[in-house]
């Protein structure tokens, strides 16, 4: 399913969603939330939906496309409609968004609360790039790992499984930095963490070439850098160390604001258990 609002970002989302529908051999549903518009306005929106359906058909000939206009607030509509979808696609900003904002409020709400994976149309798919998976080893992140392998297989792409770590910084002036051998020990632990997170997936996806990338540095910054040459960035909605009350982790938020390629936000097992409700409206 893809949400549309007639902006340029929306058209990009339609093209991404159509390509995904073709890869997955699934029908595509195009949904426009028209707020509290009247019947006449809704009929006008239906005509514009025909243009969106035409764009989807041109992007992925042969896919089954349906459309719907719903008179309700966009975020609530897309979250509710997305409950029955395999994948929800949204543009990162829509009509009426402030120029200075890097991420639209509707896209952020949907990525935060939708019970299904959400693909946010950011940046561009770099044709010679790879699928990048951000791995933090957090409990419940298995769905993101599986989603990344699935995307790499569907695209016949290599998969970069990236894990970033930071060493313990000095507590204050004059404190000694950790010794080199301690850093080596920590890095070995982080490599094992990454390998464990991928355990079993190589056997399930034998045709996917995986490169394990362990870097020392801040996770968000490292992943944003990798996004500059990637086809797709895949991360879990919440990561290790996240506060329970936060529905979207800080790394995921940074990618939604700064990634140079589309970002797939995958709910964790914890998110599924909590049965997140849509926002008011």
HUBEL-V667233 format. One record per pair of residues at least 12 apart in sequence whose ideal C-beta (glycine too) atoms are under 6 Angstrom apart, sorted by the first residue. I is the first residue (numbers start at 1). J is the second residue. D is the distance in whole Angstrom. If there is no record, write none. Layout:
BEGIN
i->[I/I]
j->[J/J]
d->[D/D]
END
This chain:
BEGIN
i->[1/1/1/1/1/2/2/2/2/3/3/3/4/4/4/5/5/6/7/7/9/9/9/10/12/13/13/13/13/14/14/14/15/16/16/17/18/18/18/19/20/21/22/22/23/26/27/28/28/28/29/30/30/31/31/32/32/32/33/33/33/33/34/34/37/42/45/46/49/53/53/73/74/75/75/75/75/76/76/78/79/79/79/79/82/82/83/85/87/88/88/88/89/90/90/90/91/92/92/92/92/94/102/103/103/107/109/111/112/112/113/113/117/117/117/118/119/119/120/120/121/122/122/122/123/123/123/125/126/126/129/129/129/130/130/130/131/131/131/131/131/131/131/132/132/132/132/132/133/133/133/134/134/134/135/135/135/135/136/136/137/137/138/138/140/140/140/141/141/143/144/144/144/145/147/147/148/149/149/149/151/152/153/153/157/158/159/159/160/160/161/161/161/162/162/163/163/164/164/164/164/165/167/190/191/194/219/220/220/224/227/227/227/228/230/232/233/233/233/233/234/235/236/236/237/237/237/237/237/238/239/252]
j->[29/81/82/85/88/14/17/30/89/31/78/90/30/32/52/94/95/48/94/95/91/92/93/91/121/89/90/91/121/52/55/56/59/89/121/89/56/59/60/60/87/63/60/63/154/86/64/56/63/65/66/52/67/68/81/45/49/69/70/72/74/77/69/71/71/69/69/69/67/65/67/281/106/106/109/110/279/278/281/110/110/113/114/278/114/116/115/116/117/114/116/118/119/107/110/120/121/107/120/121/122/106/257/256/257/120/279/265/247/248/276/278/147/264/266/265/262/264/256/263/262/259/262/263/259/260/261/231/229/230/229/230/231/157/158/160/148/151/152/157/159/231/232/160/162/226/230/233/148/161/234/162/223/235/161/163/194/197/239/240/193/197/239/240/268/269/270/236/268/266/234/236/266/197/234/266/234/201/205/208/232/208/205/208/231/209/208/210/211/213/198/210/212/213/226/194/214/215/217/219/222/190/183/214/214/212/251/251/254/258/259/260/261/260/261/262/255/259/261/263/264/252/266/268/252/265/267/268/271/268/251/265]
d->[5/6/6/4/5/6/4/6/4/6/5/5/6/5/5/4/5/6/5/5/3/6/5/5/5/5/6/4/4/5/5/5/5/6/5/4/4/4/4/6/6/5/4/5/4/6/4/6/6/5/5/5/5/5/5/5/6/5/5/6/4/4/5/5/6/5/5/6/4/5/6/4/5/5/4/6/6/5/5/5/6/6/5/4/5/5/6/5/5/5/5/5/5/5/5/6/5/5/5/6/5/6/4/5/5/6/6/5/5/4/5/6/6/6/5/5/6/5/6/5/6/5/6/6/6/4/5/5/5/6/5/4/4/5/4/5/6/5/4/5/5/6/5/5/6/5/5/5/4/5/5/6/5/4/5/5/6/5/4/5/4/5/5/4/4/4/4/4/6/5/6/4/4/6/6/5/4/5/4/6/6/5/5/5/6/5/5/5/5/5/6/6/5/4/6/4/5/5/5/4/4/5/6/6/5/6/5/5/4/5/4/5/5/5/5/5/6/5/6/5/5/5/6/5/6/5/5/6/6/6/6/6]
END
